[in-house]
Amino acid sequence: MASENGSKDVRRLALILLPVLLLSGGAIYWLTLPPPVKQAAPITPEAKAYVKHLALGNIEMTEAEAFNGARLIEIKGSIGNQGDRALKQVEITCIFYDTYSQVVGRQRQPIVRASTGGLKPGETKPFRLAFDDLAESWNQALPQVVIASIDFE
């Protein structure tokens, strides 16, 4: 009789613990998933046609040490608006390569923002981009810089 009660207790305990363990495991899995990668919108046909009016210049790369001792790569340059439209935002994509010309990183960042006044026709503004998480296999050369998006005012 005692062994029969013991078997029932084990079954009850298993029926309680099994769903708890499954739910806990599912919750841990869900909480540790990396955030979804936000796909950047492709450049619009209107923006693609306007790219010819933008002049990227004085692009140079420097290396510095960040506050935490990490290596910090900075890309500085300027962007000029030689067209007739005011721009609210411009983003570029920097494409980093390895010594075999294989892409080892792409980073998209704004170089013109509405919060800093945008970019008026005839205006040129400097920009500065900082990178601290580049692939070890990067070839240390200046990345390819491509206009990724343009938002008009």
Backbone bond lengths (Angstrom), bond angles and torsions (degrees), N, CA, C in turn:
res aa  C-N    CA-C-N  psi(-1)  N-CA   C-N-CA  omega(-1)  CA-C   N-CA-C  phi
1 M - - - 1.446 - - 1.526 110.45 -
2 A 1.330 116.14 -40.38 1.456 119.98 -179.40 1.517 110.71 -66.22
3 S 1.336 116.69 -37.41 1.458 118.68 179.90 1.519 111.09 -70.55
4 E 1.312 116.83 -30.95 1.463 120.67 176.99 1.525 110.49 -66.61
5 N 1.325 118.15 -42.60 1.474 121.98 176.73 1.527 110.22 -65.55
6 G 1.324 116.63 -37.48 1.464 120.58 177.64 1.510 111.39 -63.19
7 S 1.313 118.60 -40.06 1.469 122.99 178.11 1.517 110.77 -64.84
8 K 1.342 115.49 -41.03 1.469 119.14 178.89 1.525 110.68 -65.50
9 D 1.329 116.44 -39.12 1.472 120.13 178.96 1.532 111.23 -64.40
10 V 1.333 115.39 -40.34 1.471 119.29 178.97 1.522 110.01 -65.41
11 R 1.328 117.00 -42.14 1.473 120.08 178.70 1.524 111.22 -63.49
12 R 1.331 116.61 -43.92 1.477 120.03 178.25 1.528 110.42 -60.85
13 L 1.319 115.52 -45.45 1.457 120.05 179.92 1.537 110.46 -61.40
14 A 1.331 116.87 -42.43 1.463 120.93 178.26 1.522 111.03 -64.15
15 L 1.342 117.18 -39.98 1.465 120.44 179.24 1.519 111.85 -67.02
16 I 1.309 117.58 -27.45 1.466 121.04 178.30 1.535 110.08 -83.34
17 L 1.337 116.03 -45.75 1.463 119.91 -174.73 1.528 113.61 -72.69
18 L 1.305 118.48 -35.85 1.458 120.94 -177.35 1.537 112.44 -58.01
19 P 1.338 119.83 -52.14 1.478 118.68 177.63 1.528 112.75 -63.68
20 V 1.334 117.31 -36.33 1.469 120.21 178.81 1.525 109.97 -63.14
21 L 1.322 116.79 -45.48 1.462 120.60 179.24 1.529 111.79 -64.51
22 L 1.325 116.71 -42.06 1.466 119.85 178.46 1.525 111.62 -63.72
23 L 1.326 116.74 -44.53 1.467 119.97 178.25 1.522 111.33 -65.14
24 S 1.314 117.29 -41.41 1.469 120.74 179.21 1.521 110.49 -63.57
25 G 1.326 116.81 -44.82 1.461 120.32 179.00 1.526 111.59 -62.36
26 G 1.325 115.96 -42.28 1.469 119.73 177.96 1.515 111.89 -63.68
27 A 1.336 116.26 -41.13 1.472 120.28 179.43 1.521 110.76 -65.20
28 I 1.320 117.53 -42.64 1.469 120.69 178.76 1.526 109.83 -63.63
29 Y 1.308 117.61 -44.04 1.463 121.31 178.16 1.532 110.39 -59.00
30 W 1.321 116.63 -48.33 1.465 120.86 -177.97 1.526 111.24 -63.37
31 L 1.336 116.86 -40.63 1.464 120.21 -178.30 1.521 113.23 -71.03
32 T 1.319 117.47 -24.52 1.463 119.79 -178.52 1.526 113.44 -95.83
33 L 1.315 117.99 0.05 1.471 119.99 176.47 1.516 109.83 -64.58
34 P 1.336 118.38 140.64 1.462 118.84 175.67 1.521 109.47 -68.48
35 P 1.338 117.12 152.04 1.467 118.83 178.96 1.518 110.08 -63.67
36 P 1.320 117.78 149.75 1.460 119.52 179.25 1.523 110.48 -63.71
37 V 1.315 115.21 143.51 1.458 120.61 178.78 1.516 108.26 -75.77
38 K 1.313 115.04 122.71 1.460 120.34 179.94 1.527 108.16 -78.84
39 Q 1.304 115.66 117.92 1.458 120.32 178.94 1.525 108.99 -78.82
40 A 1.309 115.00 124.91 1.446 119.43 178.17 1.524 109.08 -74.52
41 A 1.305 114.84 142.55 1.465 119.86 179.61 1.525 109.12 -66.56
42 P 1.322 117.53 140.60 1.465 119.81 177.60 1.534 110.07 -69.14
43 I 1.300 115.17 159.59 1.459 119.83 179.64 1.531 108.98 -65.75
44 T 1.313 115.91 135.78 1.463 120.97 -177.93 1.534 110.12 -75.17
45 P 1.320 117.68 158.27 1.471 119.52 176.92 1.534 112.06 -58.18
46 E 1.334 116.82 -38.11 1.465 120.80 178.83 1.532 110.34 -62.42
47 A 1.322 116.31 -44.67 1.465 120.59 179.63 1.527 110.53 -68.19
48 K 1.319 117.12 -40.03 1.463 121.42 179.78 1.528 110.17 -59.70
49 A 1.327 116.45 -39.33 1.474 120.43 178.88 1.532 111.26 -68.86
50 Y 1.340 117.40 -27.29 1.468 121.13 -176.67 1.533 112.34 -85.71
51 V 1.325 117.74 -16.46 1.469 121.18 -176.79 1.523 111.95 -52.99
52 K 1.324 117.80 -35.10 1.472 121.04 -178.64 1.529 111.98 -61.59
53 H 1.329 117.51 -16.93 1.469 121.42 179.78 1.532 112.56 -92.18
54 L 1.328 117.18 -0.90 1.461 121.26 179.51 1.518 109.68 -103.89
55 A 1.315 115.55 135.54 1.465 120.43 -179.42 1.525 109.37 -118.91
56 L 1.333 115.52 112.50 1.458 120.34 172.56 1.519 106.76 -89.06
57 G 1.319 117.15 130.71 1.451 119.50 -177.85 1.506 112.73 -147.68
58 N 1.328 114.92 170.76 1.460 123.34 177.25 1.523 112.39 52.63
59 I 1.326 116.77 35.06 1.461 119.70 -176.76 1.525 108.86 -78.71
60 E 1.328 113.96 125.73 1.457 120.22 178.24 1.518 109.42 -142.10
61 M 1.308 114.93 157.61 1.453 120.92 -177.77 1.518 109.04 -121.81
62 T 1.320 116.02 136.09 1.454 121.14 175.60 1.522 109.13 -131.49
63 E 1.319 114.72 161.65 1.457 120.87 177.43 1.519 108.12 -119.58
64 A 1.303 115.93 137.63 1.460 121.42 178.96 1.518 108.23 -139.50
65 E 1.307 115.10 175.38 1.451 119.92 175.92 1.518 108.38 -108.49
66 A 1.322 115.77 128.90 1.465 120.92 179.02 1.525 109.14 -73.66
67 F 1.332 116.15 169.07 1.459 121.92 -179.67 1.522 112.31 -57.22
68 N 1.322 116.53 -34.15 1.462 120.43 -178.16 1.529 112.73 -87.30
69 G 1.316 117.51 7.15 1.454 121.57 178.78 1.518 113.85 90.26
70 A 1.316 117.76 -5.95 1.466 121.30 -179.75 1.526 109.91 -73.56
71 R 1.300 114.97 158.09 1.464 122.46 177.28 1.524 108.91 -75.97
72 L 1.315 116.97 132.18 1.456 122.61 -179.00 1.522 108.61 -123.66
73 I 1.323 116.40 121.22 1.467 121.98 177.43 1.524 107.06 -99.97
74 E 1.326 116.40 128.78 1.467 121.06 178.46 1.525 109.20 -116.76
75 I 1.306 114.23 137.07 1.456 120.73 173.55 1.519 106.77 -117.61
76 K 1.315 114.80 121.91 1.460 121.24 -179.10 1.520 108.40 -117.86
77 G 1.312 114.23 151.77 1.451 119.33 177.83 1.509 110.26 -176.59
78 S 1.313 115.02 -164.91 1.459 120.09 177.77 1.521 108.48 -138.98
79 I 1.318 114.65 156.50 1.458 121.12 175.24 1.514 107.70 -129.76
80 G 1.315 115.36 131.80 1.460 121.19 178.60 1.521 110.38 -116.88
81 N 1.316 115.64 141.85 1.463 122.02 177.39 1.515 107.97 -104.16
82 Q 1.319 116.42 103.30 1.459 121.49 -178.74 1.520 111.92 -98.06
83 G 1.318 116.11 10.04 1.457 120.79 179.12 1.517 111.37 -97.46
84 D 1.347 115.78 -165.71 1.460 120.69 -176.14 1.533 112.81 -112.48
85 R 1.324 117.31 14.88 1.468 120.48 -178.52 1.525 110.25 -119.26
86 A 1.328 114.97 141.63 1.461 120.64 175.50 1.535 108.64 -79.73
87 L 1.333 115.59 141.71 1.449 120.91 -177.21 1.524 110.22 -114.07
88 K 1.307 115.19 134.68 1.461 121.25 178.57 1.533 109.94 -86.39
89 Q 1.327 116.62 -42.60 1.463 120.66 -178.15 1.521 110.10 -150.47
90 V 1.333 115.36 143.79 1.457 122.34 173.49 1.522 106.74 -133.56
91 E 1.321 116.34 130.81 1.464 121.15 175.72 1.521 108.74 -117.12
92 I 1.340 114.75 146.47 1.452 119.78 174.44 1.528 108.54 -120.70
93 T 1.313 114.99 158.27 1.457 121.34 171.56 1.519 106.99 -113.80
94 C 1.329 115.55 127.68 1.456 121.69 174.05 1.526 106.92 -99.02
95 I 1.318 116.36 126.04 1.460 122.02 -177.46 1.528 107.97 -111.86
96 F 1.325 115.27 118.41 1.455 122.27 -177.36 1.535 109.70 -101.43
97 Y 1.337 116.38 139.25 1.457 122.63 -176.44 1.534 111.03 -119.28
98 D 1.334 115.72 160.24 1.461 120.33 171.79 1.531 108.71 -96.90
99 T 1.317 116.93 -174.81 1.469 120.36 -177.07 1.523 112.70 -69.23
100 Y 1.336 117.59 -12.90 1.462 121.76 177.89 1.532 111.67 -100.02
101 S 1.318 117.03 13.69 1.475 124.31 -179.33 1.528 113.07 64.26
102 Q 1.316 116.19 24.74 1.462 121.12 174.99 1.526 108.43 -92.72
103 V 1.323 117.42 140.56 1.459 121.48 179.23 1.532 109.22 -69.03
104 V 1.337 116.04 125.53 1.466 120.65 177.95 1.529 111.83 -115.93
105 G 1.326 116.98 0.00 1.458 119.90 177.36 1.510 112.23 -177.32
106 R 1.326 114.33 144.82 1.462 122.32 174.22 1.512 106.97 -134.60
107 Q 1.310 115.42 129.70 1.453 118.63 177.10 1.523 108.75 -134.60
108 R 1.316 114.09 128.82 1.467 121.35 -178.54 1.523 108.08 -106.91
109 Q 1.334 115.35 128.08 1.460 120.28 -178.42 1.523 110.56 -143.36
110 P 1.329 116.24 148.62 1.469 119.03 175.60 1.527 110.93 -76.07
111 I 1.331 116.24 141.04 1.465 120.70 174.12 1.529 110.93 -117.14
112 V 1.321 116.80 -12.75 1.467 123.22 172.58 1.523 105.77 -131.47
113 R 1.323 115.84 132.80 1.468 120.42 -179.06 1.527 109.87 -130.72
114 A 1.314 115.02 149.29 1.467 120.08 175.41 1.522 110.32 -62.31
115 S 1.333 116.43 -35.39 1.467 120.76 -177.43 1.528 112.92 -65.44
116 T 1.333 117.59 -18.94 1.464 120.69 177.48 1.522 111.66 -108.26
117 G 1.322 116.95 16.52 1.456 121.09 173.91 1.511 115.69 99.87
118 G 1.321 118.59 1.83 1.462 119.79 179.04 1.515 111.19 66.33
119 L 1.320 116.24 -156.14 1.463 121.99 179.95 1.522 108.61 -141.02
120 K 1.312 115.31 111.01 1.469 122.06 -177.95 1.527 110.64 -81.25
121 P 1.331 117.51 160.57 1.464 120.08 175.00 1.535 110.73 -56.90
122 G 1.328 116.45 135.79 1.457 121.62 179.28 1.520 114.07 81.60
123 E 1.310 118.40 -4.10 1.461 122.23 -176.09 1.534 110.74 -93.59
124 T 1.336 115.38 148.23 1.464 122.50 173.91 1.515 107.90 -127.30
125 K 1.332 116.40 135.77 1.465 121.52 -179.75 1.523 109.93 -132.22
126 P 1.335 115.47 145.91 1.464 118.51 175.23 1.533 110.56 -79.51
127 F 1.328 115.63 158.70 1.457 120.27 172.05 1.521 108.75 -139.56
128 R 1.325 114.58 157.94 1.465 121.96 178.78 1.520 107.73 -142.62
129 L 1.311 116.33 127.74 1.464 122.08 178.52 1.516 108.77 -121.17
130 A 1.312 116.68 139.71 1.462 121.39 179.51 1.524 109.56 -119.01
131 F 1.334 115.53 137.61 1.461 122.16 179.54 1.527 108.31 -130.49
132 D 1.313 116.37 126.39 1.467 119.13 179.03 1.523 113.09 -125.41
133 D 1.317 116.80 8.20 1.464 119.37 -177.13 1.530 112.08 -133.50
134 L 1.319 116.59 45.30 1.458 120.69 -179.18 1.532 110.82 -82.48
135 A 1.317 115.36 151.85 1.461 121.47 -178.90 1.528 110.74 -62.34
136 E 1.316 115.27 143.81 1.465 120.85 177.22 1.524 111.36 -60.13
137 S 1.329 116.86 -29.44 1.465 120.90 -176.93 1.527 113.14 -82.59
138 W 1.315 117.84 -0.33 1.465 121.17 178.51 1.529 109.33 -57.49
139 N 1.322 117.43 141.33 1.469 122.37 -174.33 1.529 114.45 -80.83
140 Q 1.301 118.38 4.47 1.479 124.32 177.53 1.527 113.32 69.97
141 A 1.324 118.13 8.17 1.463 121.78 179.15 1.532 109.81 -91.96
142 L 1.304 115.26 159.54 1.458 121.10 176.14 1.529 108.98 -56.15
143 P 1.320 117.77 130.76 1.470 118.89 -179.56 1.525 111.45 -71.84
144 Q 1.313 114.18 162.98 1.463 119.98 171.73 1.525 106.32 -72.76
145 V 1.315 117.69 134.16 1.464 122.74 -178.37 1.520 108.05 -115.77
146 V 1.347 115.77 122.59 1.458 121.71 -174.37 1.528 109.11 -129.57
147 I 1.335 117.14 135.33 1.472 120.24 173.58 1.521 107.59 -65.58
148 A 1.327 116.46 123.87 1.473 121.59 -176.41 1.525 112.94 -102.01
149 S 1.337 117.06 -32.66 1.467 119.27 178.84 1.531 109.46 -160.35
150 I 1.326 113.25 153.27 1.465 121.61 176.33 1.527 106.71 -135.90
151 D 1.328 115.65 128.22 1.473 121.23 172.86 1.519 107.49 -110.90
152 F 1.313 116.22 123.94 1.470 120.89 -179.16 1.525 110.57 -88.74
153 E 1.334 116.03 153.01 1.473 120.46 175.74 1.507 109.32 -77.41
